[in-house]
């Protein structure tokens, strides 16, 4: 699409990223659902089209579409970023720094359990198995990583395209599993089975058929080849290919023009240039004065002493009224909704660790470029968010300060947590599982997928396959506007009762923030009931 003016280019980037058909200059970024990820994507599009030096902070501080247009019209051109070059799918593929680290870790003897990313959909209605088989083949053809395996040479790890390692659909007719509980148990068991990443395939797609009108589709892939974002892309592509197969008899999906290898080469090119130098300087300053790998003494014994990585979820919901108050607070004080939720979780970590300097691990989809938006693979990576707010400020001041810190980190996300670890702790970055033992993230729950008018696909809950964090907080939007709080915990590190106490402590803090956002932190924590005794003992 051609755009004649700077304003047209900015408006189009805003429309595409925020999924807005009609836009107005007075539209506020945060009111239109904008967050740090969409700010990055808008910045990347504008940078490419206009060759201007734009950051995530620029998008957010502009506040409105009109403000962003005004900034762009008065900006100065800089060198355009290098393009991502497509080089085909055959042969050996480069791997990204974060994937390289994971492959080195996979070679170590202490890693006996693989981390699996899985999604399961219960299919009810008129299921056409031939069409589903065609859809699976079309999607595997589209995404190169589903036909790869990994290898290791003297020069380091690599991926190789191997048709023998191709993921295929396996249909299992199991009439004895018509009972819902038995069917779900069989799917859950299959969802955590390991893969041999050196021989392939890297995943499995299985259809558990209990009756002619009821089945469960399981998509399970080793995390080294698949991230959480990939599950949504894969389900969307499977559903579209299935509809096409039903209507035309052929499920055709255009192969992705670019591969993970193309991204890896482009990423290394960025890191070897001026941008890479700026990124390394930022992260040295951002993490100065803290050893984010080892400053969590309460969790130190867990990180490598665990005999297994089995875990479970503990779940609770915040009322719709309180959830909405917190979401509106973000707009009122001009911070992202993510920063509000993350700040609430940081109060849990701050109290538990008894320190004002808290760093948490989060993840970024790492798909800011248009070439990578629809790619399946391990593109996401860890990001460290640091909060160093001292004293006893109000929660709103605390969230605003954290928002600035978080946005600066997101604005420098091209240097992955693996890159940061290798730079700051070269002798330990392979041995340590994560830069921080505390993890927080906000995501969208897997929703129903539209396969066809006569086939309903509803998500099935699956157990976690691998828990390598001391404390993992996850928040999603639930029904009727309620925020769903989840704690993922390792059985060796934390009992179910302790995990529940952590969860309810977190929920109580959120309730107090919804009621009194201007209260001081000490007041909020006191009103939430104080740190439960069993949490201190963990």
N, C-alpha and C positions, 0 to 999 in steps of 0.2 A: 504494500500500500504506500502510495506517495504522499509525503507531507511537505508543504511548501514553506512553512514557517517554524520557528523555534517553538512557538506556542502549540502548534499542531503536534509536534513530536512529543512534547511533554504531556499533552492531553491524551495522546494515544497510549503512551506508557502507563499513565494513570488508569485509563480505561481497561487495558488488558490485564494488568497485574491485580487491580482491585475488583475486576469483573463488574464494571459499571457501564451500562449501555449509554446512559446520558450523564454528562458531568457538567458542573458549573464551577466557575472560578472561586466561589466562596465555599465550596465543599471542603470540610475539614478531614485531614488524613485519618485521624484516630476515629472519627465518627463514621467513616466508611469502612471500618474493619481493618484499617492499616495496622501492621505490627512490624517488628524488626525484620522479618523475612521479606515481607512485601516492600519495605523500604530499601532493602538491599537490591531486590529485583528491579525496582524503578530506577535506582541509581545506576545499575549496570546498563540498562537500556539507554538511559540518557547519555551516559558516558560514551557508549558505542556510537550513537547516532550523532552526537554533537561534539565529541572529543573534548569534553570539559572535565575538570577534576572535581567530581561530585562525591560526597560521602553520605553514609546513612544518616549522620547527624544533620546534614543539609536538608534532606527530605523531611525529617521530623521537625526541625526548627522552623521550616517554612510554614508549617501548620496547615496551610490551605493550598489548593491547586493553583490559585492565582499567585500566592506567595512563591511557589516553586517556579512558575513561569517567569515571574519577575526576576528571580535569582538567575535563571538560565539565560535570560536575555542580556544580563550584565556580566556574565561569566567570561573567562578567558580560555581560549582553546589551548589544549595540551596534546601531547602525542597520543594517538588512539591506541588502545590495548591490542596485543596480538590476537589474530583470529585463531580459532580452534580448527585445525586442519584434519580432514578425514583421510585415513590411509588404508581403509579396507579391513576385513575381518580375518583373513587367513593368517596363519603363522603365529609367531610368539608376540605377546602383548606386554608393554610396559605396565607397571603398577604404580599407584600413587604412594606418597610417603606413609599415609595412614594404613594403607593396605600392606605395604612392605613391612611395617612394624607388626601387624597382626600375623603375617606369615612367619616372621621370625619367632614370635611367641608360640605359634602353633607347632613349631619344631621342638620346643622345649619339652622335656620329659614331664614337667609338673602339670602341663595342660592335658588332662585326660578326658575332659568333657567339652564338646563343641557347643557353641551358642547358636541356636536355631531361631530364625525369624519365620513365623508361621501365621497363616490366617485360614480359618475354616468357615465355610458357608453351607448352611442347611438349605437344600434345594427341594422345594415342595411344588408339585404340579406336574405338568407334562414335560418330562426330561427327554431330550433327543441326544442320546449318547454319541451317535455318529457326528452330529453337529458340534458337540462339546470336544470330541477328539480332534476335529478339524480346527476348532478355535485354539486348542492348546498348541497344536503344531504351528499355527500362524503366529501366535504370540512368542513361542520359542524362536521361530525364525526372525522375528522382529528384534529380539533382545539378545545380543551376542553372548552375554555372560551366562545365559542358560544353556550354552553349548561349550563351556570352557572347563578346564581343570587347571591346577596350579603346579608349578615346578620350582626347583631351587638349583641354581648353578653357582659357580665360584663368583660370579658377578652379582649374585643376589637373586631374590625371588622373581617369578614371572608368571603370567597367565598364558595359556595356549588354547587356541580354538581347536576343538577335537570333536568331530561328529559322533564318535563313540561315547563321548561323555554327555551327550544331549539328554536333557530332561524330557521324559515322555509320560503320557497319561497311563496310569495303571487303574483298571476297573476291577473292583472287588465286589462280587455279589455275595452278600451276607444276610440271607433271610433270617438267620437265627438272632440277628441284632435289631429286630424291629422295635424292641423296647428302647425308649429314648435314652435311658441311663446307660445301657450296655453299648449303644452306638456311640454316644459321646465319649465313653471310656476308651473305646477302641481308637477313636480319632485322636484323643488326647495322648494316648500311648505312642501312636505313630508320629505325632507332631514333635516329639523330643528325641527321636532316634538320630544318631550321629551320621555324618557323611565322611567318606574318605576324600578329602579335598585334593589329594595328590593324584588320585586315579579318576575321580568323577563317578557319576554326575554329582553336581553340587547341590542338587535339590530333588524333591519328589513331588509329583502331583498325583494325588490318588482320589478316586471316586468310590466312596463307600455306599453301595446300593443296598438298602434294606428292603425296599419294596418298589413297585413300578412308579409310584408317585412320591417317593421320599428317599433322599440320598444326601450325603455330605461330601462336599468338595474340599479337599485339604491341599493347600499350597505351602510347602515347607522347604526353606532354602537355608543353607549355612550362612550365618551372618557375615562371613568373610566375602560373600558374593551378593549380599542382599541387605538392604537397610529397611527401616520402618516405612520410609517414604515409598519404597519399591512395592510394598504390598498394595498400596492404593492404586499405583500405576498398573500393576499386574491385574488386579481385579477389574479395573475399568476396561483394560484391553481385552481380557477374557470375555467380559460381558458384551462388548461391542462386536468382537469376532463371532461370538455365538449367535447374536442377532443376525449378523450378515450371513452366516452359514444357513440359518433357518430360512431366510428370505430368498437367498440366491443359490444356495447349494454349495457355495464356496466361501471359506473364511480367509480373506486376504487382508493382511496387515502390512503396510509399507515398512521394510526394514529401517531401523534407525540409521541415519546417515553417519553418525559419529559413534565411537565406541569408548569404553572406559579407558582404553589405551590412549586414545586421542586426548581425552581429558587429562590423563596423567602427564603426557608430554607437555601440554599447554600449561599445566599447573607448575611443573618444574621450570618452565621458561619464565613464568611470572616470578617465581622465587629467586631465580638467578639474576633478575634485573633490578632496577631502582626500587620497584615496589617491594621486592623481597627484603631489601636492606631496610626500608622504612618499617616493614612489618616486624622484623627482628628487633629493631630499636624500640618499637612500641611495647612489645611483650617483655623485654628486659625491664623496662620502666614499670610496666603494669604489675608485674609480679615481684618487684624489688622488695626485699625485706621479709619475704615469706618463702618457706619451702613447701609449696602446695602439695608436693608428693608425700611429705612425711609429717606435716604439722598436726595431724589428727591422731593424737596418741591413743584415744579411745578405740580407734578402728585399726591401729597399726597391726595388731596381732592377727586380725582377720585377713588382711590383703593377700598373704601367701601361706597362712597356716591352715586355711580351710581344706578339709579333706574332700569336700565335694561342693558343688555350686547349686544345690537344690534350694528352691525357695517357694514362696507363695505370696499372694496378694491379700492385703487387708483393705477393705473399701468402706467408705461412708460418704454421705451427701450433705451439702450445705443447702439450706432452704433457698427457694427461688428468690424470695425477697432479699435475703442477705447477699446472695450471689449477684443480683442486679445492682444493689447498692455499691458493691465493690467494683463492678464493671463501670458504673457511672463515675465513680471516684477517679478512675484513670483519666477520663476525658476532662473532668473538672480541674485536675492539677497538672494536666498536659504531660502525662507519662503513658507508656504503652500498658495495655492490660497485662501483658506478660510481666512487666516490672512490678506491678502491684502484687500479683500472685507469688512471684519469686521472692519479694520482700517479706511476705507473710511466712513463707517456708524458711527463709533465712533467719527469722526470729526463733524458729525451732532449733536450727543448727547453732545459732549464736548462744542460746540458753544451754543446749546440751553440751557444747564444747567449752562454754564459759570463756569466750573470747569475743572481742569486737571485730577482729580481723578474720573474716570467714570467706573462704573460696569454695564455690560449688561447681561441679561438672554439669554441663548441659550439652545438648547436641544441636547441630545446625544441619539443615537438609543439604546445604552446599550445592544447590542447583540454581544459582543466581543467573547463570548464562542461559540464553534461550536454547542452545544446543543440548543442554543437559536437563532441562525441565522435565522431560518425559522419559528419562533413561532409567532402566532397572539396573541396579548394581550397588556396590558399597561405595557410595559417594559421601554420605553424611560423615561428620567427624565431631569429636569432642571439642568443647570450648569451655574455657575457665572464666567464670564471672566472679569478680571479687568485690566484697563489701567491706569498707574500712571506716564506716561511720562511727565516730566515737561519741561518748557522752550519753545523754538521755534525751534525744530529740523527739519531736512528735512523729507519729507514724507517717504523716504526709511528707514531712521534711526528709525522713529516712528513705521513703520510696523515691522521692525526687532525686536525692543524691545517688541512690542505687541505679536509677534510670540512666543517669549520665555515665556511670561506670559501665553498665551493661551495654549501652549503645556504642561506647568507644570500643569495647571488646568485639561486638558484632561487626563493627566497621572495619575490623582487622582480622576477620575470620579466615582469610585465605591461608594464613599460617596455622595449620591444624595443631591440635594438642600434641600429636606425635612429633611434629616439627619443633614445637616449643620445648617439649621434654628432652628431645635430642640436643637442642641448643643449650638449655640450662643445666641438664643433668645427664650428660652423655654416658656416664658410667652406670646409670640406673634406669634409663628410659625403657629398656627392653624388659627388665625384671619386674617393674612395677605395672600392675594391671591398668591403673588409671592415674591421672594427675591428682585427683581428689577422690576420697572415699565417700563423698556425699554427692548425690546426683539429684537434679530437679529438672523437670520438663513439663511442658504444656502441649497437649495434642488433641486431635479430634478422634473420637471413637470410630471404629469401623462400622459403617452404616449399611443398610440394605443395598444390594446391587441389583440394577434392573437388567436381567438377562433377556426376558421376553414377557409378553402379556400373560402367558400361561405358565410362567415359571418364576416363583418367588425365591429370592436368595437372601437369607437372614444370617447375621454373624453368629458363630458359636464360640463360647468362651473357651480358651485354652490355657493350660498351666504354663508358667514361665519355665524356660529350658535351662537358664543359666543366670545366676545372680552373683556378680563379682563386685558389688558396691556394699559399703557398710550400711548406708541409708539411702533409699531411692524413693523420692516423692514424685508422684505423677498426677497431673490434674487434667480432666477433660470436661467438656460440656455434656451434661446429662439431659434427661427428659424434663420438659416444662421449665427450662432455664436454670435448673439446679446444677451447681458445680459438683463434680464427683472427685473426691480426694482418694488417692490410692497410695499405700505404702507397699513397696516390694521389699521383702526381707529374706535373708539367708537363714535357714533353720539352725545352722551351727552358731551363728552370731547372735541371733535374737529369737526369743520364743514368740509364739503367736500372741500371748497376753501382752508382752512388752511392745510388740508391733502395734497392737490395738491401742495401747496407751499413747504411743507416739502419734498415731493417727488422730485420736480424739483430742490430744493436746494441740495439734496443728489445727484441727477443726474449731476448737474453742478460741484460739487466737484469731482465726478468720471471723468468727462471730463478733468478737470485740472490735475488730477493725471496722466491720460493717456498721456497728452501733456508734463508735467514737473514733473516727479516723484522725482527729486532731489531738487525741490523747497521747501522752508521752509513752515511750516504750515500756517503762517500768510499770506504769498504770495498766497498760493493756495486758502485760504478762501476769500481773497480780489479779486482774479481773478474770483472766482465763483460768485461775486456780493454782498458779505456780507449777513449777516443773514436777511432774509425778515422780515419786520415789523410785519406782521400778525403772524409769528411764535413766536416772542418774546411775543406777546400778549396772546398766547394760554395758 
